[in-house]
Amino acid sequence: TEIVAARPTRRSVTIVNHGTTDVFIGIATVTATNGFILSGVEGAAVTLNFTGIIQGIVAAGTQTVGYFEEYD
């Protein structure tokens, strides 16, 4: 699932987990085995300096995440 669309002028994006399910974050080919893990701890967050599309997947079920961007 797309979390954040690509934005060429983005400086950073922070993604926040709103629940207790691990979310695996990566590019369009992200899977539960190759993604960067955003721990299933409510409020866990990661900040990325990346301008491309960011997608997420969970191993089972669903999980809500939020994000905010800094861009020009």
Secondary structure, DSSP 8 states (H G I E B T S, - for coil): -EEE---TTEEEEEEEE-SSS-EEEESTT--TTTSEEE-SSTT-EEEE---S-EEEE-SSS---EEEEEEE-
